[in-house]
Amino acid sequence: MKVVDILRVKGGTLFTVTPDEPLKDSLAVMAERDIGSLVVMEHGDLVGMLTFREVISAVVKNNGAVGTTIVRSVMDDAPLTCTPETEIDEVRRMMLGRHARYMPVMNGKTLMGVISLYDVAKAVVDSQDFENRMLKAYIRDWPVEEGSEEAAPKL
């Protein structure tokens, strides 16, 4: 399974922010949309990610206030990325290795979407459920060979 399979199911809705936007405005978008991350774009290029992790760190450093903080000063300016063709197992390893919960999907310089650790976990569970159903159906329909005990009539 590849990232493109997750994007196909998830859809292509993207929420972005510019690096010079006030952090409080970005927080309002995150709260309003019930999302945990925003992609930071500048002049059409990915320049960072803003997640609740960066927001919490910034608020703690600022004694519990957002103040006049701008996105650029708190964003992850080297986010982990993948392509639509990246295998899900590789994405899972990458995300776990960096403790990343969100990953932009890039096709060259074009942002295709963002996948979350939840999206990856759901795709893996759905795939395993499908495989289990297929295996159970296969076992249930297993052909019985003539001459075996199972083929003999029960008395």
JOQUI-V524707 format. One line per field, one symbol per residue. burial: I if it has 16 or more other C-alpha atoms within 10 Angstrom, else O. A space follows every 10 residues. Layout:
burial=???
This chain:
burial=OIIIOIIOOO OOOOIIIIIO OIIIOIIOII OOOOOIIIII IOOOOIIIII IOOIIOOIOO OOOOOIOOII IIOIIIOOII IIIIOOOIOO IIOIIOOOOI IIIIIIOOOO IIIIIIIOII OOIIOOOOOO OOOOOOOOOO OOOOOOOOOO OOOOO
